[in-house]
Amino acid sequence: MRYFEYLFSINKKNEDDLIEVFFDNNFKDYYIDEDIKNGITTLKMYISAEDPDEKFVNILMEKFRLELLSKELVMEREWLRTWLDTLSPFELIEGIWINPFPEEPFEKENAEVLHIVPGSAFGTGLHPTTKLASKMLKKINLKNKTVLDIGCGTGILSMVSKLMGASEVKGYDYDKIAVEKARDTVRMNNMDIKIGVSDFLNDVEVYKPDVLVSNMVAELLIDLMNHKNFDKFITEKTEIIFSGIISHKEKIVIEKAKEKGLELKDRMEEDSWKALKFQKKI
Ligand SMILES: C[S@@+](CC[C@H](N)C(=O)[O-])C[C@H]1O[C@@H](n2cnc3c(N)ncnc32)[C@H](O)[C@@H]1O
């Protein structure tokens, strides 16, 4: 498949808002890079050349005053390669490293290594919302706990939970491509995690997980709390971790949680992103 690669120079101040728009539009084919030495932040967007939808690009250009530096026709593998070339193994959180090159052995003393190849699903661990959710999971003692991960993407939070000692982990995503990617990734890491397709909780057999984790935008977390099955999964013991919340939407998530009888127990932030932990009010 061929893609148009758009290269923009962006204002660093707009980075979080841009990422939020990509989230909202389920647009994943982008890459933001920062050249600290020269003080330049660039955005690469990839639009299918077979059926180019330039409307989205034009809207973004206008909204964020993006400066187009170049537009080139590229092959998919080339851009994935370019992306991989800029990556190297990195620390997700203390004690857990991500290796984007499973074919190249990578070990780190006193740390676990997860192999996750960037590509068609969200969740390489580079995004602050994934890091925040992982940090929140680390704060909980997951030994022998059951974990339900809604919007699992590559399955990264499910795998992090398993590394932290969870006994049973289930991850769901409504995006079939993400589910395929997560199944491959879980297999590549030799983990026993059930991954399935589900729109929120529609096709998840009801049970009471000790931990429910979800890294989705604020509006989707609210939809999840409003879902007809949500209350069936939650007991007084369930620790609910929500990440993916941009600062100015924190309030609406807390308000909805309150309406659902959930109490705010913990809160973490990175850049303009928040992660919140809730538990049912006793
Ligand atoms: C921000 S990504 C998080 C991926 C991964 N859990 C992480 O933390 O990096 C959000 C994921 O939620 C999924 N998603 C969005 N709406 C959903 C829905 N209604 N039901 C299930 N998954 C959904 C998307 O496909 C995407 O993979």
The ligand as a Tripos MOL2 file, in Angstrom:
@<TRIPOS>MOLECULE
LIG
   27    29     1     0     0
SMALL
NO_CHARGES

@<TRIPOS>ATOM
      1 C1         -5.4380    5.2360   23.5950 C.3       1 LIG1
      2 S1         -5.5930    3.6450   22.9830 S.3       1 LIG1
      3 C2         -4.9490    2.7150   24.3830 C.3       1 LIG1
      4 C3         -4.2220    1.4700   23.9900 C.3       1 LIG1
      5 C4         -3.4970    0.7820   25.1510 C.3       1 LIG1
      6 N1         -4.4240    0.2790   26.1300 N.3       1 LIG1
      7 C5         -2.5260    1.7260   25.8300 C.2       1 LIG1
      8 O1         -2.7390    2.0410   26.9970 O.co2     1 LIG1
      9 O2         -1.5520    2.1490   25.2000 O.co2     1 LIG1
     10 C6         -7.3340    3.4050   23.1200 C.3       1 LIG1
     11 C7         -7.8310    2.0880   22.5590 C.3       1 LIG1
     12 O3         -9.2330    2.0220   22.8250 O.3       1 LIG1
     13 C8         -9.8570    1.3810   21.7460 C.3       1 LIG1
     14 N2        -11.2800    1.7370   21.7750 N.ar      1 LIG1
     15 C9        -11.8490    2.9170   21.4300 C.ar      1 LIG1
     16 N3        -13.1930    2.8450   21.5750 N.ar      1 LIG1
     17 C10       -13.4700    1.5980   22.0450 C.ar      1 LIG1
     18 C11       -14.6790    0.9170   22.3840 C.ar      1 LIG1
     19 N4        -15.8660    1.5040   22.2410 N.pl3     1 LIG1
     20 N5        -14.5960   -0.3450   22.8580 N.ar      1 LIG1
     21 C12       -13.3780   -0.9600   22.9700 C.ar      1 LIG1
     22 N6        -12.2070   -0.3740   22.6410 N.ar      1 LIG1
     23 C13       -12.2510    0.8840   22.1820 C.ar      1 LIG1
     24 C14        -9.0910    1.8860   20.5240 C.3       1 LIG1
     25 O4         -9.2430    1.0020   19.4190 O.3       1 LIG1
     26 C15        -7.6610    1.9320   21.0480 C.3       1 LIG1
     27 O5         -6.9710    0.7270   20.7830 O.3       1 LIG1
@<TRIPOS>BOND
     1     1     2 1
     2     2     3 1
     3     2    10 1
     4     3     4 1
     5     4     5 1
     6     5     6 1
     7     5     7 1
     8     7     8 2
     9     7     9 1
    10    10    11 1
    11    11    12 1
    12    11    26 1
    13    12    13 1
    14    13    14 1
    15    13    24 1
    16    14    15 ar
    17    14    23 ar
    18    15    16 ar
    19    16    17 ar
    20    17    18 ar
    21    17    23 ar
    22    18    19 1
    23    18    20 ar
    24    20    21 ar
    25    21    22 ar
    26    22    23 ar
    27    24    25 1
    28    24    26 1
    29    26    27 1
@<TRIPOS>SUBSTRUCTURE
     1 LIG1         1 GROUP 0 **** ****
